Amino acid sequence: MGKVGKLFSMLLAVCLMVGLTGCLRSEMSQTSAGKGGEEGSKEQEAVTPELAEGEEVVNIGYSGPLSGPAALYGKNVLNGIEMAAREINKAGGFQVDGKTYKIRVVTLDDKYLPNETGTNAKRLVQEHDTPIIFIPHSGGVFASQVFNEKRTIF
């Protein structure tokens, strides 16, 4: 398995673990759940790691509902991703072929609309160079499939 394959496999494993722990911080999400309903794709940089010499950053994209009818679900999933990224970064990041990487989570709100997810996936790859995008709902996964098939990185 090549260097890119190892990095991709590691990031995929991290995202899968994060997806399973997304609901652990629901108290914080419930207090902010009423703030949804904003128009347009809201972009935020959720986790920005501090880098030591010789460390690099890997951007992980998140396109999920942060407003709209599924905002609570999307915020819970994002909380899990942020928590895992912070823990990994705090532990010194992860290594692939002797090189240390830390995780930056870049998020876009898709309002639980598949067409927004497709647009967000394209933006995350083109503007933020994300080798992996976490999409917590099947409609969004299917919507980004056309874009994925055109890209060799996915």
MILUMNU-128460 format. One record per atom (N, C-alpha, C, O): residue in one letter; x, z, y. Coordinates in Angstrom, 2 decimals. Example, Ala and Ser with C-alpha at 12.3 -4.5 7.8 and 13.67 -1.06 7.14 Angstrom:
<recs>
A|13.19|7.80|-5.69
A|12.30|7.80|-4.50
A|13.20|7.80|-3.30
A|14.24|8.46|-3.32
S|12.85|7.08|-2.25
S|13.67|7.14|-1.06
S|12.90|7.87|0.03
S|13.41|8.04|1.14
</recs>
This chain:
<recs>
M|0.85|0.00|-1.17
M|0.00|0.00|0.00
M|0.90|0.00|1.23
M|1.84|0.79|1.31
G|0.61|-0.87|2.18
G|1.43|-0.99|3.37
G|1.21|0.14|4.35
G|0.36|1.00|4.14
K|1.98|0.12|5.41
K|1.92|1.16|6.43
K|0.54|1.22|7.09
K|-0.02|2.30|7.28
V|-0.01|0.06|7.43
V|-1.33|0.01|8.05
V|-2.39|0.49|7.07
V|-3.33|1.19|7.46
G|-2.25|0.13|5.80
G|-3.20|0.57|4.79
G|-3.19|2.08|4.62
G|-4.25|2.69|4.47
K|-2.01|2.69|4.65
K|-1.91|4.15|4.53
K|-2.55|4.82|5.74
K|-3.28|5.80|5.59
L|-2.27|4.29|6.93
L|-2.84|4.86|8.15
L|-4.36|4.73|8.13
L|-5.07|5.68|8.46
F|-4.85|3.57|7.74
F|-6.29|3.36|7.67
F|-6.93|4.29|6.65
F|-7.98|4.87|6.92
S|-6.31|4.45|5.49
S|-6.84|5.34|4.45
S|-6.88|6.78|4.93
S|-7.85|7.49|4.67
M|-5.84|7.21|5.64
M|-5.80|8.58|6.16
M|-6.91|8.78|7.19
M|-7.59|9.80|7.16
L|-7.09|7.84|8.10
L|-8.13|7.96|9.11
L|-9.52|7.94|8.49
L|-10.41|8.67|8.93
L|-9.71|7.11|7.49
L|-10.99|7.06|6.81
L|-11.30|8.39|6.13
L|-12.43|8.88|6.20
A|-10.31|8.98|5.49
A|-10.50|10.28|4.84
A|-10.85|11.35|5.86
A|-11.72|12.19|5.61
V|-10.19|11.34|7.02
V|-10.48|12.30|8.08
V|-11.92|12.13|8.56
V|-12.64|13.11|8.72
C|-12.34|10.90|8.78
C|-13.70|10.65|9.25
C|-14.74|11.09|8.23
C|-15.79|11.62|8.60
L|-14.47|10.87|6.96
L|-15.41|11.31|5.93
L|-15.52|12.82|5.90
L|-16.62|13.36|5.76
M|-14.40|13.52|6.04
M|-14.44|14.99|6.07
M|-15.20|15.46|7.29
M|-15.99|16.41|7.22
V|-14.97|14.82|8.41
V|-15.63|15.19|9.64
V|-17.14|14.98|9.54
V|-17.92|15.81|10.01
G|-17.54|13.89|8.93
G|-18.95|13.61|8.78
G|-19.68|14.68|8.00
G|-20.86|14.94|8.23
L|-18.99|15.30|7.08
L|-19.59|16.36|6.27
L|-19.67|17.69|7.01
L|-20.43|18.57|6.60
T|-18.91|17.84|8.08
T|-18.90|19.11|8.80
T|-19.57|19.02|10.17
T|-19.44|19.94|10.97
G|-20.26|17.96|10.45
G|-20.82|17.71|11.78
G|-21.83|18.71|12.26
G|-22.01|18.85|13.47
C|-22.50|19.40|11.39
C|-23.57|20.31|11.80
C|-23.11|21.74|11.99
C|-23.93|22.61|12.27
L|-21.84|22.02|11.85
L|-21.36|23.39|11.93
L|-21.50|24.00|13.32
L|-21.62|25.21|13.45
R|-21.48|23.17|14.33
R|-21.54|23.70|15.69
R|-22.86|23.37|16.36
R|-22.88|22.96|17.52
S|-23.96|23.53|15.65
S|-25.26|23.11|16.16
S|-25.74|23.96|17.33
S|-26.53|23.47|18.14
E|-25.29|25.21|17.45
E|-25.75|26.04|18.56
E|-25.36|25.42|19.89
E|-26.18|25.39|20.82
M|-24.14|24.94|20.00
M|-23.68|24.33|21.23
M|-24.46|23.05|21.52
M|-24.79|22.78|22.67
S|-24.74|22.27|20.51
S|-25.47|21.02|20.69
S|-26.90|21.27|21.11
S|-27.45|20.52|21.92
Q|-27.53|22.32|20.55
Q|-28.92|22.58|20.87
Q|-29.08|22.95|22.34
Q|-30.10|22.62|22.94
T|-28.10|23.64|22.92
T|-28.22|24.00|24.32
T|-28.03|22.80|25.24
T|-28.52|22.82|26.37
S|-27.35|21.77|24.78
S|-27.13|20.60|25.63
S|-28.00|19.42|25.23
S|-27.89|18.34|25.82
A|-28.88|19.59|24.23
A|-29.66|18.47|23.72
A|-30.67|17.96|24.74
A|-31.04|16.78|24.69
G|-31.12|18.78|25.65
G|-32.10|18.35|26.62
G|-31.54|17.50|27.73
G|-32.30|17.07|28.60
K|-30.27|17.23|27.74
K|-29.65|16.47|28.81
K|-29.62|14.98|28.55
K|-29.01|14.24|29.32
G|-30.26|14.50|27.48
G|-30.21|13.09|27.11
G|-31.02|12.23|28.06
G|-31.49|12.69|29.09
G|-31.19|10.96|27.68
G|-32.03|10.05|28.44
G|-31.30|9.26|29.50
G|-31.95|8.59|30.30
E|-30.00|9.30|29.55
E|-29.27|8.53|30.54
E|-29.28|7.07|30.15
E|-29.30|6.73|28.97
E|-29.26|6.19|31.15
E|-29.27|4.75|30.90
E|-27.86|4.23|30.73
E|-26.91|4.78|31.30
G|-27.71|3.16|29.94
G|-26.41|2.53|29.72
G|-25.57|3.28|28.71
G|-25.88|4.41|28.34
S|-24.51|2.63|28.26
S|-23.60|3.25|27.29
S|-22.71|4.24|28.01
S|-21.86|3.86|28.82
K|-22.91|5.50|27.71
K|-22.10|6.55|28.30
K|-20.79|6.62|27.54
K|-20.79|6.71|26.31
E|-19.68|6.59|28.26
E|-18.37|6.66|27.62
E|-17.70|7.95|28.02
E|-17.73|8.35|29.19
Q|-17.08|8.60|27.06
Q|-16.30|9.78|27.35
Q|-15.15|9.86|26.37
Q|-15.23|9.35|25.25
E|-14.10|10.48|26.80
E|-12.97|10.71|25.91
E|-13.10|12.15|25.45
E|-12.84|13.07|26.22
A|-13.51|12.34|24.21
A|-13.86|13.66|23.72
A|-12.65|14.55|23.47
A|-12.67|15.72|23.88
V|-11.65|14.06|22.85
V|-10.47|14.85|22.51
V|-9.24|14.08|22.94
V|-9.02|12.95|22.50
T|-8.43|14.68|23.81
T|-7.19|14.06|24.25
T|-6.04|14.99|23.87
T|-5.92|16.07|24.46
P|-5.22|14.61|22.92
P|-4.15|15.50|22.46
P|-2.96|15.52|23.40
P|-2.69|14.56|24.12
E|-2.24|16.65|23.37
E|-0.96|16.73|24.05
E|0.09|16.21|23.08
E|0.09|16.56|21.90
L|0.99|15.38|23.59
L|1.97|14.74|22.72
L|3.36|15.33|22.93
L|3.78|15.58|24.05
A|4.05|15.54|21.82
A|5.46|15.91|21.85
A|6.27|14.62|21.71
A|5.72|13.56|21.42
E|7.55|14.73|21.92
E|8.41|13.55|21.81
E|8.36|12.99|20.39
E|8.46|13.74|19.41
G|8.21|11.69|20.28
G|8.17|11.03|18.98
G|6.80|10.96|18.35
G|6.64|10.37|17.28
E|5.79|11.53|19.00
E|4.43|11.48|18.45
E|3.67|10.32|19.09
E|3.92|9.95|20.24
E|2.76|9.78|18.34
E|1.90|8.71|18.84
E|0.45|9.11|18.67
E|0.13|10.04|17.94
V|-0.42|8.39|19.36
V|-1.86|8.66|19.30
V|-2.56|7.55|18.55
V|-2.24|6.37|18.71
V|-3.52|7.94|17.72
V|-4.41|7.00|17.06
V|-5.80|7.26|17.63
V|-6.30|8.38|17.56
N|-6.41|6.23|18.19
N|-7.77|6.36|18.70
N|-8.77|6.20|17.57
N|-8.68|5.25|16.78
I|-9.71|7.13|17.49
I|-10.84|7.01|16.57
I|-12.07|6.81|17.43
I|-12.34|7.62|18.33
G|-12.82|5.77|17.17
G|-14.02|5.49|17.94
G|-15.23|6.16|17.34
G|-15.32|6.34|16.12
Y|-16.17|6.52|18.19
Y|-17.45|7.06|17.76
Y|-18.53|6.35|18.56
Y|-18.52|6.39|19.79
S|-19.46|5.71|17.87
S|-20.62|5.13|18.51
S|-21.83|5.72|17.83
S|-22.14|5.38|16.68
G|-22.51|6.59|18.52
G|-23.66|7.27|17.94
G|-24.61|7.71|19.03
G|-24.31|7.58|20.21
P|-25.77|8.24|18.63
P|-26.77|8.66|19.60
P|-26.38|9.96|20.31
P|-26.34|11.02|19.69
L|-26.10|9.86|21.60
L|-25.84|11.04|22.42
L|-26.96|11.26|23.42
L|-26.99|12.27|24.13
S|-27.88|10.32|23.46
S|-29.11|10.44|24.25
S|-30.20|9.74|23.45
S|-29.92|9.06|22.47
G|-31.42|9.91|23.87
G|-32.52|9.28|23.14
G|-33.05|10.16|22.02
G|-32.75|11.35|21.97
P|-33.86|9.58|21.12
P|-34.58|10.38|20.13
P|-33.71|11.07|19.09
P|-34.14|12.05|18.48
A|-32.51|10.61|18.86
A|-31.64|11.21|17.84
A|-30.42|11.89|18.47
A|-29.38|12.03|17.82
A|-30.53|12.29|19.73
A|-29.39|12.85|20.44
A|-28.83|14.11|19.76
A|-27.62|14.26|19.67
L|-29.69|14.99|19.30
L|-29.22|16.21|18.66
L|-28.38|15.89|17.43
L|-27.31|16.48|17.22
Y|-28.86|14.97|16.61
Y|-28.12|14.55|15.42
Y|-26.76|13.98|15.81
Y|-25.74|14.36|15.25
G|-26.75|13.06|16.77
G|-25.51|12.43|17.19
G|-24.51|13.41|17.77
G|-23.31|13.31|17.53
K|-25.01|14.37|18.56
K|-24.12|15.37|19.14
K|-23.55|16.30|18.07
K|-22.39|16.71|18.15
N|-24.36|16.62|17.05
N|-23.85|17.45|15.95
N|-22.73|16.73|15.20
N|-21.71|17.34|14.87
V|-22.93|15.45|14.93
V|-21.89|14.67|14.25
V|-20.63|14.61|15.11
V|-19.53|14.82|14.61
L|-20.80|14.34|16.39
L|-19.65|14.27|17.29
L|-18.92|15.61|17.37
L|-17.69|15.64|17.41
N|-19.67|16.71|17.38
N|-19.03|18.02|17.38
N|-18.12|18.20|16.17
N|-17.02|18.74|16.29
G|-18.58|17.75|15.02
G|-17.76|17.83|13.81
G|-16.50|16.99|13.90
G|-15.43|17.42|13.49
I|-16.64|15.79|14.45
I|-15.47|14.91|14.62
I|-14.47|15.54|15.59
I|-13.27|15.55|15.33
E|-14.98|16.05|16.71
E|-14.10|16.68|17.70
E|-13.40|17.90|17.11
E|-12.21|18.11|17.33
M|-14.15|18.71|16.35
M|-13.57|19.91|15.75
M|-12.44|19.53|14.80
M|-11.36|20.13|14.84
A|-12.67|18.55|13.94
A|-11.64|18.12|12.99
A|-10.42|17.56|13.72
A|-9.28|17.84|13.35
A|-10.65|16.76|14.76
A|-9.53|16.18|15.51
A|-8.70|17.27|16.17
A|-7.47|17.22|16.15
R|-9.38|18.27|16.77
R|-8.65|19.37|17.40
R|-7.82|20.15|16.37
R|-6.67|20.49|16.63
E|-8.41|20.42|15.22
E|-7.70|21.17|14.17
E|-6.49|20.38|13.66
E|-5.41|20.95|13.48
I|-6.66|19.10|13.44
I|-5.54|18.27|12.98
I|-4.45|18.22|14.04
I|-3.27|18.35|13.73
N|-4.84|18.02|15.30
N|-3.86|17.96|16.38
N|-3.15|19.30|16.57
N|-1.94|19.33|16.80
K|-3.90|20.40|16.47
K|-3.32|21.73|16.62
K|-2.30|22.01|15.52
K|-1.30|22.70|15.75
A|-2.55|21.48|14.33
A|-1.63|21.66|13.20
A|-0.43|20.73|13.27
A|0.40|20.71|12.36
G|-0.33|19.96|14.34
G|0.82|19.08|14.50
G|0.53|17.62|14.21
G|1.44|16.80|14.21
G|-0.74|17.28|13.95
G|-1.10|15.90|13.66
G|-0.93|15.58|12.19
G|-0.95|16.48|11.35
F|-0.77|14.31|11.88
F|-0.55|13.89|10.50
F|0.58|12.86|10.49
F|0.87|12.22|11.49
Q|1.20|12.73|9.33
Q|2.34|11.83|9.22
Q|2.05|10.68|8.27
Q|1.41|10.84|7.23
V|2.53|9.51|8.66
V|2.50|8.32|7.82
V|3.89|7.71|7.88
V|4.36|7.35|8.96
D|4.54|7.60|6.75
D|5.89|7.06|6.66
D|6.86|7.74|7.63
D|7.68|7.08|8.27
G|6.76|9.06|7.73
G|7.68|9.83|8.57
G|7.37|9.83|10.05
G|8.10|10.45|10.82
K|6.33|9.16|10.47
K|5.95|9.09|11.88
K|4.74|10.00|12.10
K|3.79|9.96|11.32
T|4.77|10.81|13.16
T|3.70|11.76|13.44
T|2.68|11.14|14.39
T|3.03|10.54|15.40
Y|1.42|11.31|14.03
Y|0.31|10.80|14.84
Y|-0.64|11.94|15.17
Y|-0.84|12.86|14.38
K|-1.23|11.87|16.36
K|-2.32|12.76|16.73
K|-3.55|11.90|16.98
K|-3.45|10.69|17.18
I|-4.70|12.54|16.98
I|-5.98|11.83|17.06
I|-6.59|11.99|18.44
I|-6.67|13.09|18.98
R|-7.03|10.87|19.01
R|-7.84|10.87|20.23
R|-9.20|10.30|19.84
R|-9.28|9.22|19.24
V|-10.26|11.01|20.18
V|-11.62|10.55|19.88
V|-12.19|9.93|21.15
V|-12.25|10.57|22.20
V|-12.61|8.68|21.04
V|-13.23|7.97|22.17
V|-14.67|7.70|21.78
V|-14.93|7.11|20.73
T|-15.62|8.14|22.61
T|-17.03|8.05|22.24
T|-17.82|7.14|23.17
T|-17.54|7.03|24.36
L|-18.81|6.49|22.58
L|-19.79|5.71|23.33
L|-21.18|6.05|22.81
L|-21.37|6.21|21.60
D|-22.12|6.16|23.71
D|-23.50|6.47|23.35
D|-24.23|5.18|23.00
D|-24.26|4.24|23.80
D|-24.83|5.13|21.81
D|-25.61|3.94|21.46
D|-27.12|4.20|21.49
D|-27.91|3.31|21.19
K|-27.51|5.42|21.86
K|-28.92|5.79|21.99
K|-29.73|5.52|20.72
K|-30.95|5.40|20.77
Y|-29.05|5.43|19.57
Y|-29.66|5.16|18.27
Y|-30.27|3.75|18.23
Y|-31.24|3.50|17.51
L|-29.68|2.84|19.01
L|-30.13|1.45|19.06
L|-29.06|0.57|18.44
L|-27.95|0.50|18.96
P|-29.36|-0.10|17.33
P|-28.35|-0.91|16.64
P|-27.67|-1.96|17.52
P|-26.47|-2.18|17.38
N|-28.41|-2.60|18.43
N|-27.77|-3.60|19.29
N|-26.72|-2.97|20.20
N|-25.70|-3.60|20.50
E|-26.95|-1.74|20.65
E|-25.96|-1.02|21.45
E|-24.73|-0.70|20.61
E|-23.60|-0.75|21.10
T|-24.95|-0.36|19.34
T|-23.83|-0.03|18.45
T|-22.90|-1.22|18.28
T|-21.68|-1.07|18.33
G|-23.46|-2.40|18.09
G|-22.64|-3.60|17.96
G|-21.79|-3.84|19.19
G|-20.61|-4.17|19.09
T|-22.39|-3.68|20.36
T|-21.67|-3.84|21.62
T|-20.58|-2.77|21.75
T|-19.46|-3.07|22.16
N|-20.93|-1.53|21.40
N|-19.96|-0.43|21.48
N|-18.78|-0.64|20.54
N|-17.64|-0.37|20.91
A|-19.05|-1.13|19.34
A|-17.97|-1.37|18.37
A|-16.97|-2.38|18.95
A|-15.76|-2.20|18.84
K|-17.50|-3.42|19.54
K|-16.63|-4.44|20.15
K|-15.81|-3.84|21.28
K|-14.61|-4.10|21.39
R|-16.45|-3.03|22.13
R|-15.74|-2.39|23.24
R|-14.66|-1.43|22.74
R|-13.55|-1.41|23.27
L|-14.99|-0.64|21.72
L|-14.03|0.33|21.21
L|-12.77|-0.35|20.67
L|-11.66|0.14|20.87
V|-12.95|-1.47|20.00
V|-11.79|-2.18|19.45
V|-11.03|-2.90|20.57
V|-9.80|-2.81|20.63
Q|-11.74|-3.60|21.43
Q|-11.07|-4.41|22.45
Q|-10.48|-3.58|23.59
Q|-9.39|-3.89|24.08
E|-11.18|-2.54|24.03
E|-10.72|-1.76|25.17
E|-9.88|-0.54|24.80
E|-9.04|-0.10|25.58
H|-10.11|0.01|23.59
H|-9.44|1.25|23.22
H|-8.58|1.13|21.97
H|-7.98|2.11|21.53
D|-8.51|-0.06|21.39
D|-7.66|-0.33|20.23
D|-7.90|0.67|19.10
D|-6.96|1.25|18.57
T|-9.16|0.87|18.74
T|-9.50|1.82|17.68
T|-9.46|1.13|16.32
T|-10.18|0.16|16.10
P|-8.62|1.61|15.40
P|-8.57|1.00|14.07
P|-9.74|1.43|13.19
P|-10.00|0.82|12.15
I|-10.45|2.48|13.61
I|-11.60|2.95|12.83
I|-12.67|3.43|13.80
I|-12.37|4.05|14.82
I|-13.91|3.14|13.46
I|-15.05|3.56|14.28
I|-16.03|4.29|13.38
I|-16.43|3.78|12.33
F|-16.40|5.49|13.78
F|-17.37|6.27|13.02
F|-18.75|5.99|13.60
F|-18.99|6.22|14.79
I|-19.65|5.50|12.77
I|-21.04|5.20|13.16
I|-21.94|5.99|12.21
I|-21.96|5.69|11.02
P|-22.68|6.98|12.71
P|-23.42|7.87|11.82
P|-24.81|7.39|11.39
P|-25.58|8.18|10.83
H|-25.16|6.14|11.64
H|-26.48|5.68|11.20
H|-26.38|4.24|10.69
H|-25.63|3.42|11.22
S|-27.16|3.96|9.65
S|-27.05|2.68|8.94
S|-27.40|1.48|9.81
S|-26.80|0.42|9.67
G|-28.36|1.63|10.71
G|-28.71|0.51|11.59
G|-27.52|0.06|12.42
G|-27.32|-1.14|12.62
G|-26.74|1.02|12.90
G|-25.55|0.70|13.67
G|-24.46|0.06|12.83
G|-23.74|-0.82|13.29
V|-24.33|0.53|11.59
V|-23.33|-0.05|10.68
V|-23.65|-1.51|10.43
V|-22.77|-2.37|10.49
F|-24.92|-1.80|10.14
F|-25.31|-3.19|9.88
F|-25.13|-4.05|11.14
F|-24.72|-5.21|11.04
A|-25.43|-3.49|12.31
A|-25.30|-4.25|13.55
A|-23.84|-4.60|13.86
A|-23.57|-5.64|14.45
S|-22.93|-3.75|13.46
S|-21.51|-4.02|13.73
S|-20.86|-4.85|12.63
S|-19.68|-5.21|12.75
Q|-21.58|-5.16|11.57
Q|-21.03|-5.89|10.44
Q|-20.54|-7.29|10.84
Q|-19.48|-7.72|10.39
V|-21.28|-7.98|11.67
V|-20.89|-9.33|12.10
V|-19.55|-9.27|12.82
V|-18.66|-10.09|12.57
F|-19.41|-8.31|13.72
F|-18.15|-8.15|14.44
F|-17.03|-7.77|13.47
F|-15.91|-8.28|13.59
N|-17.32|-6.89|12.53
N|-16.31|-6.46|11.55
N|-15.79|-7.64|10.74
N|-14.59|-7.72|10.47
E|-16.67|-8.54|10.36
E|-16.26|-9.67|9.53
E|-15.33|-10.63|10.29
E|-14.55|-11.35|9.67
K|-15.42|-10.64|11.61
K|-14.56|-11.51|12.41
K|-13.20|-10.89|12.66
K|-12.25|-11.59|13.01
R|-13.08|-9.58|12.50
R|-11.84|-8.87|12.76
R|-11.08|-8.64|11.46
R|-11.68|-8.35|10.42
T|-9.77|-8.78|11.51
T|-8.97|-8.53|10.31
T|-8.59|-7.06|10.19
T|-8.16|-6.63|9.12
I|-8.75|-6.28|11.25
I|-8.33|-4.88|11.21
I|-9.32|-4.03|10.41
I|-8.92|-3.01|9.86
F|-10.59|-4.42|10.34
F|-11.59|-3.60|9.64
F|-11.57|-3.95|8.22
F|-12.33|-3.38|7.44
</recs>
